[in-house]
């Protein structure tokens, strides 16, 4: 008989050793990753080279103003664009000093300067059509708005961590038994421990969950080999606790380097599920089946692993899939999985009004970006996650605040009896 609160491991079932990790790393071969690496190059430049490059961009932005408007307006554009870039530099250098984020400022400055330069180039048409005064006024408004958005996204929104709560009704729990509270954490992306990670522990205490699940990406891509980061992730994970345990899976291979991240879990009171399932007994006849997989983003491999796991896992209890990305939603629906928890997209991390997310890093594009989706009996929750992307990506969130998710599983019969 299973002891209450203890997981039963499917040790006597196939461990999927025949499905090795794919040789190809889908993410590092993607165009998005290659662009991030290209934009990361300035991180290794000397300061004088960064300054010279900034002046060159300002000169480029001024050229169409010379041709279409006049030389005076072009001079204003060049000077003020340099000043805005200097302002961005000051903010970026201050972020680690304020213990907010710790990315390479030169690479992030490069990323921020591109849209500023493109805006200046585009607004030359306004100066040409409506006069240089209107062109300069609109240029100033757009650049100031960009600065305000950057400060909000770098200093304020990344620390507005919230606890999102949802109820899910299931026919796989005994009638008239207490609901099960499940706390989902994902995409910690730790660089160094900050007040955001302190908020994780505060919200964990507030949630009073029965169990906690984590779906990968523990470190920032810029710090994935940093021993100090690993030690701080371990310190954070050690403080996570729930009456019926903490369960985790690994995230994207370039982020959660297997040889670096797996040892972090040694001797931690966390069950790391790698192509495995566990049945958790919460008493009163309530059981959950947790299905956990490494995320490779190589869909044929991960689809085959999921199929093997679902053949072995019990299906009389609510089944919960823990997998880093939403890319297996079609297969989860086919298998009739009750709840699929993931992250990876960060909700886009940077979203624009009307347009929505600029990037999702998902092979399903914008189909599953953030929040709750349902197909058949399968409920998918795509969390916006907690941390920030690495390399040249600006350490900002915009209209995609970080979140943890509290899912309450309620027996369907319980609802009928109370109505």
C-alpha positions as CSV (number, residue, x, y, z in Angstrom):
1,X,0.0,0.0,0.0
2,X,1.3,3.4,-0.9
3,X,2.2,5.5,2.2
4,X,0.2,8.8,2.3
5,X,2.1,11.7,0.8
6,X,4.8,9.5,-0.7
7,X,5.2,9.0,-4.4
8,X,5.3,5.6,-6.1
9,X,7.9,5.4,-8.8
10,X,7.3,3.3,-11.8
11,X,10.6,1.5,-11.3
12,X,9.5,-1.7,-12.8
13,X,8.4,0.0,-16.1
14,X,10.6,1.0,-19.1
15,X,12.8,4.0,-18.4
16,X,12.9,5.0,-22.1
17,X,16.6,4.6,-22.3
18,X,16.1,3.6,-25.9
19,X,15.0,7.2,-26.6
20,X,18.3,9.1,-26.2
21,X,18.5,12.8,-26.4
22,X,18.7,14.0,-30.0
23,X,22.1,15.1,-31.4
24,X,20.6,18.2,-32.9
25,X,19.8,21.0,-30.5
26,X,16.7,22.6,-32.0
27,X,16.9,25.9,-30.1
28,X,20.6,26.6,-30.7
29,X,20.0,25.9,-34.4
30,X,17.1,28.3,-34.6
31,X,17.3,31.7,-36.3
32,X,16.2,33.4,-33.1
33,X,19.1,31.9,-31.1
34,X,21.6,32.8,-33.8
35,X,20.3,36.4,-33.9
36,X,20.7,36.6,-30.1
37,X,24.3,35.4,-30.4
38,X,25.0,37.9,-33.1
39,X,23.6,40.7,-31.0
40,X,25.7,39.4,-28.1
41,X,29.0,40.1,-29.9
42,X,29.3,43.7,-28.5
43,X,29.5,42.2,-25.0
44,X,33.2,41.4,-25.8
45,X,34.0,44.8,-27.4
46,X,36.0,47.5,-25.6
47,X,34.1,50.6,-24.4
48,X,35.6,52.8,-27.1
49,X,34.3,50.4,-29.9
50,X,30.8,50.5,-28.4
51,X,30.9,54.3,-28.3
52,X,32.2,54.5,-31.9
53,X,29.4,52.1,-33.0
54,X,26.8,54.3,-31.2
55,X,28.0,57.4,-33.0
56,X,27.9,55.4,-36.3
57,X,24.3,54.5,-35.7
58,X,23.4,58.1,-34.9
59,X,25.1,59.2,-38.2
60,X,23.1,56.6,-40.1
61,X,19.8,57.7,-38.6
62,X,20.7,61.4,-39.6
63,X,21.3,60.6,-43.3
64,X,17.7,60.5,-44.5
65,X,17.0,63.7,-42.6
66,X,19.8,65.4,-44.5
67,X,18.4,64.2,-47.8
68,X,14.7,64.7,-47.1
69,X,14.5,67.5,-44.6
70,X,17.5,69.7,-43.8
71,X,21.0,69.6,-42.1
72,X,19.8,71.3,-38.9
73,X,17.2,68.7,-38.2
74,X,19.8,65.9,-39.0
75,X,22.2,67.4,-36.4
76,X,19.4,67.4,-33.8
77,X,18.5,63.8,-34.6
78,X,22.1,62.6,-34.3
79,X,22.8,64.4,-31.0
80,X,19.6,63.5,-29.3
81,X,19.9,59.9,-30.4
82,X,23.3,59.7,-28.8
83,X,21.9,61.2,-25.6
84,X,19.1,58.6,-25.5
85,X,21.7,55.8,-26.0
86,X,23.8,57.3,-23.2
87,X,20.7,57.3,-21.0
88,X,20.1,53.6,-21.8
89,X,23.7,52.9,-20.9
90,X,23.4,54.6,-17.5
91,X,20.3,52.5,-16.7
92,X,21.9,49.3,-17.8
93,X,25.1,49.9,-15.8
94,X,22.9,50.7,-12.7
95,X,20.8,47.5,-12.8
96,X,23.5,45.2,-11.3
97,X,24.5,47.9,-8.8
98,X,20.8,48.0,-7.7
99,X,20.7,44.2,-7.6
100,X,18.0,44.1,-10.2
101,X,19.5,42.2,-13.1
102,X,23.1,41.3,-14.2
103,X,23.3,41.0,-17.9
104,X,26.1,42.3,-20.2
105,X,25.2,45.9,-20.7
106,X,27.0,46.3,-24.0
107,X,25.1,43.6,-25.7
108,X,21.8,44.9,-24.3
109,X,22.6,48.4,-25.4
110,X,23.1,47.1,-28.9
111,X,19.6,45.5,-28.8
112,X,18.0,48.6,-27.5
113,X,19.7,50.9,-30.0
114,X,18.4,49.2,-33.0
115,X,14.6,50.1,-32.5
116,X,15.7,53.6,-31.5
117,X,17.6,54.0,-34.8
118,X,14.8,52.5,-36.9
119,X,12.3,54.9,-35.3
120,X,14.6,57.8,-36.2
121,X,14.9,56.6,-39.8
122,X,11.2,56.1,-40.2
123,X,10.3,59.5,-38.8
124,X,12.3,61.3,-41.4
125,X,9.3,60.8,-43.6
126,X,7.2,62.8,-41.2
127,X,9.7,65.6,-41.3
128,X,9.6,65.5,-45.1
129,X,5.8,65.6,-45.3
130,X,4.9,67.9,-42.5
131,X,8.0,70.0,-41.8
132,X,11.1,69.4,-39.7
133,X,9.5,70.9,-36.5
134,X,6.8,68.2,-36.5
135,X,9.3,65.5,-37.3
136,X,11.5,66.5,-34.4
137,X,8.6,66.7,-32.0
138,X,7.4,63.3,-32.9
139,X,10.9,61.9,-32.7
140,X,11.2,63.3,-29.1
141,X,7.9,61.8,-28.1
142,X,8.7,58.4,-29.5
143,X,12.2,58.3,-27.9
144,X,10.9,59.4,-24.5
145,X,8.2,56.8,-24.7
146,X,10.9,54.2,-25.4
147,X,12.9,55.4,-22.4
148,X,9.8,55.2,-20.2
149,X,8.9,51.7,-21.5
150,X,12.5,50.5,-20.9
151,X,12.6,51.8,-17.3
152,X,9.2,50.2,-16.6
153,X,10.3,46.9,-18.2
154,X,13.7,46.8,-16.5
155,X,13.1,48.2,-13.0
156,X,9.4,47.7,-12.2
157,X,7.5,45.0,-14.1
158,X,10.0,42.2,-13.6
159,X,9.4,42.4,-9.9
160,X,5.6,42.5,-10.0
161,X,5.4,38.8,-9.4
162,X,1.8,37.7,-8.8
163,X,0.0,34.5,-7.9
164,X,-2.5,33.5,-10.6
165,X,-5.3,31.2,-9.4
166,X,-7.5,28.8,-11.4
167,X,-10.0,26.0,-10.6
168,X,-10.1,22.8,-12.5
169,X,-12.9,20.3,-12.1
170,X,-12.2,16.6,-12.7
171,X,-14.1,13.4,-12.6
172,X,-11.0,11.5,-11.6
173,X,-11.1,12.4,-7.9
174,X,-13.5,10.8,-5.4
175,X,-16.7,12.7,-4.8
176,X,-16.9,14.9,-1.7
177,X,-13.2,14.9,-1.0
178,X,-11.1,18.0,-0.3
179,X,-9.7,19.8,-3.4
180,X,-6.0,19.5,-4.2
181,X,-3.9,22.7,-4.4
182,X,-1.0,22.5,-6.8
183,X,1.5,25.3,-7.1
184,X,3.3,25.7,-10.5
185,X,6.7,27.5,-10.7
186,X,8.7,27.8,-14.0
187,X,11.4,29.8,-15.7
188,X,13.2,31.0,-12.7
189,X,16.2,32.0,-14.9
190,X,18.3,33.0,-11.8
191,X,21.3,35.2,-12.4
192,X,21.7,36.2,-8.7
193,X,19.1,36.0,-5.9
194,X,17.1,39.2,-5.8
195,X,13.9,40.4,-4.2
196,X,12.0,38.6,-7.0
197,X,13.3,35.2,-5.7
198,X,12.3,36.4,-2.2
199,X,8.8,37.0,-3.5
200,X,8.8,33.4,-4.8
201,X,9.2,32.1,-1.2
202,X,6.6,34.6,0.1
203,X,4.0,33.6,-2.4
204,X,4.8,29.9,-1.8
205,X,3.9,30.5,1.9
206,X,0.8,32.4,0.9
207,X,-0.4,29.7,-1.5
208,X,-0.4,26.9,1.1
209,X,-0.3,24.3,-1.7
210,X,-0.4,20.6,-1.2
211,X,2.4,20.0,-3.6
212,X,4.7,22.1,-5.8
213,X,5.8,21.4,-9.4
214,X,8.6,23.1,-11.3
215,X,9.0,23.0,-15.1
216,X,12.5,24.0,-15.8
217,X,14.9,26.8,-16.9
218,X,16.5,27.3,-13.5
219,X,19.3,29.6,-14.7
220,X,19.7,32.5,-17.0
221,X,21.3,31.6,-20.4
222,X,24.2,34.1,-19.6
223,X,24.9,32.3,-16.3
224,X,24.3,28.7,-17.2
225,X,27.9,27.7,-16.3
226,X,28.4,30.0,-13.4
227,X,29.1,28.1,-10.1
228,X,27.8,31.0,-8.0
229,X,24.5,31.0,-9.9
230,X,24.3,27.3,-9.4
231,X,24.8,27.6,-5.7
232,X,22.2,30.3,-5.4
233,X,19.7,28.2,-7.4
234,X,20.3,25.3,-5.1
235,X,19.8,27.6,-2.1
236,X,16.4,28.8,-3.5
237,X,15.3,25.3,-4.4
238,X,16.2,24.0,-0.9
239,X,13.7,26.4,0.6
240,X,10.7,25.1,-1.5
241,X,8.5,22.8,0.4
242,X,4.9,21.4,0.5
243,X,3.2,18.7,2.5
244,X,3.1,16.2,-0.4
245,X,6.4,17.1,-2.0
246,X,8.1,19.1,-4.7
247,X,8.5,17.7,-8.2
248,X,10.6,19.1,-11.0
249,X,11.6,18.6,-14.7
250,X,14.4,20.1,-16.8
251,X,13.9,23.0,-19.2
252,X,15.5,23.8,-22.6
253,X,18.9,22.1,-23.2
254,X,20.9,25.3,-23.9
255,X,19.6,26.8,-20.6
256,X,19.5,23.8,-18.3
257,X,22.7,22.2,-19.4
258,X,22.2,18.6,-18.2
259,X,25.8,18.2,-16.9
260,X,25.5,21.4,-14.9
261,X,21.9,21.5,-13.7
262,X,21.2,17.8,-12.8
263,X,23.9,17.8,-10.0
264,X,22.1,20.8,-8.4
265,X,19.4,18.4,-7.3
266,X,21.7,16.0,-5.5
267,X,20.5,15.6,-1.9
268,X,17.7,18.2,-2.4
269,X,14.2,17.1,-1.2
270,X,12.9,17.4,-4.8
271,X,11.9,14.6,-7.1
272,X,13.5,15.3,-10.5
273,X,11.3,13.5,-13.1
274,X,13.2,12.6,-16.2
275,X,11.1,10.5,-18.6
276,X,9.2,9.1,-15.6
277,X,5.9,9.2,-13.8
278,X,5.0,9.2,-10.1
279,X,1.7,8.5,-8.3
280,X,1.2,10.8,-5.3
281,X,-1.2,9.7,-2.6
282,X,-2.8,12.6,-0.8
283,X,-5.2,10.6,1.4
284,X,-9.0,10.3,1.3
285,X,-8.6,8.2,-1.9
286,X,-7.1,11.2,-3.7
287,X,-4.2,10.4,-6.0
288,X,-2.4,12.3,-8.8
289,X,-0.2,10.9,-11.5
290,X,2.7,13.2,-12.4
291,X,4.3,12.7,-15.8
292,X,7.6,14.5,-16.1
293,X,9.9,14.8,-19.1
294,X,13.1,16.5,-20.1
295,X,12.4,19.1,-22.8
296,X,14.6,18.6,-25.9
297,X,12.3,20.6,-28.3
298,X,13.0,17.8,-30.8
299,X,9.3,17.0,-31.2
300,X,9.7,13.4,-32.6
301,X,11.8,12.4,-29.6
302,X,9.6,14.1,-27.1
303,X,6.4,12.8,-28.7
304,X,7.7,9.3,-28.6
305,X,8.7,9.6,-24.9
306,X,5.3,10.9,-24.0
307,X,3.6,8.1,-25.8
308,X,5.7,5.5,-23.9
309,X,5.0,7.2,-20.6
310,X,1.3,7.4,-21.2
311,X,1.2,3.7,-22.1
312,X,2.7,2.9,-18.6
313,X,1.1,5.5,-16.4
314,X,-2.2,4.8,-14.5
315,X,-5.2,6.6,-16.0
316,X,-7.8,6.3,-13.3
317,X,-6.4,9.3,-11.4
318,X,-5.9,12.9,-12.7
319,X,-2.8,12.9,-14.9
320,X,-0.6,16.0,-14.9
321,X,2.0,16.5,-17.6
322,X,5.1,18.5,-16.5
323,X,7.0,19.6,-19.6
324,X,8.8,22.9,-20.2
325,X,7.2,24.0,-23.4
326,X,3.6,24.0,-24.7
327,X,4.7,22.2,-27.9
328,X,3.2,18.9,-26.9
329,X,-0.4,20.1,-26.5
330,X,-1.7,18.2,-29.6
331,X,-0.3,14.9,-28.2
332,X,-1.4,15.7,-24.6
333,X,-4.9,16.1,-26.0
334,X,-4.8,12.8,-27.8
335,X,-3.7,11.1,-24.6
336,X,-6.5,12.7,-22.6
337,X,-4.2,14.2,-20.1
338,X,-6.1,16.2,-17.5
339,X,-3.7,19.1,-16.9
340,X,-0.5,20.1,-18.8
341,X,1.7,22.7,-17.0
342,X,4.5,24.5,-18.8
343,X,6.3,27.8,-19.3
344,X,9.1,28.6,-21.9
345,X,7.3,31.4,-23.7
346,X,7.4,34.0,-20.9
347,X,4.1,35.2,-22.3
348,X,6.3,36.7,-25.0
349,X,8.2,38.7,-22.2
350,X,7.8,41.8,-24.4
351,X,4.3,42.3,-25.6
352,X,2.9,45.3,-27.5
353,X,-0.7,46.5,-27.5
354,X,-2.8,45.0,-30.2
355,X,0.3,43.2,-31.7
356,X,0.9,41.0,-28.7
357,X,4.1,39.0,-28.2
358,X,7.1,39.8,-30.4
359,X,8.6,36.3,-29.9
360,X,7.5,33.1,-28.1
361,X,10.4,30.7,-28.9
362,X,7.8,28.0,-29.5
363,X,7.5,25.9,-32.6
364,X,3.8,26.4,-32.3
365,X,4.3,30.1,-32.7
366,X,1.6,32.2,-31.0
367,X,-1.0,29.4,-30.7
368,X,-0.2,28.8,-27.0
369,X,1.4,31.9,-25.5
370,X,0.2,32.4,-22.0
371,X,-2.7,31.5,-19.7
372,X,-5.3,28.7,-19.8
373,X,-6.3,26.7,-22.9
374,X,-8.6,23.7,-23.2
375,X,-9.0,21.0,-25.8
376,X,-11.2,18.0,-25.0
377,X,-10.5,17.0,-21.4
378,X,-7.0,18.5,-21.5
379,X,-6.4,21.8,-19.8
380,X,-3.1,23.6,-20.7
381,X,-1.7,26.4,-18.5
382,X,1.2,28.3,-20.1
383,X,2.8,30.3,-17.3
384,X,4.6,33.6,-18.0
385,X,7.3,32.3,-15.7
386,X,9.4,34.3,-13.3
387,X,12.8,35.3,-14.7
388,X,14.2,36.9,-17.8
389,X,15.9,35.7,-21.0
390,X,19.7,35.9,-21.3
391,X,22.5,36.8,-23.7
392,X,21.7,40.0,-25.7
393,X,18.0,40.0,-24.8
394,X,17.2,43.1,-22.7
395,X,16.5,42.2,-19.1
396,X,12.9,43.6,-19.4
397,X,9.3,42.5,-19.2
398,X,6.6,44.6,-20.8
399,X,2.9,43.7,-20.5
400,X,4.0,40.2,-19.4
401,X,4.5,40.4,-15.6
402,X,6.0,37.3,-13.9
403,X,3.7,34.8,-12.3
404,X,3.4,31.7,-10.2
405,X,0.2,29.6,-10.7
406,X,-2.0,28.0,-8.1
407,X,-4.3,25.3,-9.6
408,X,-7.0,23.9,-7.4
409,X,-8.3,20.5,-8.6
410,X,-11.9,20.0,-7.5
411,X,-14.0,16.7,-7.8
412,X,-16.9,17.3,-10.2
413,X,-19.3,15.5,-8.0
414,X,-18.4,17.9,-5.2
415,X,-19.8,20.7,-7.3
416,X,-23.1,18.9,-7.9
417,X,-23.5,18.1,-4.2
418,X,-23.1,21.7,-3.2
419,X,-25.5,23.1,-5.8
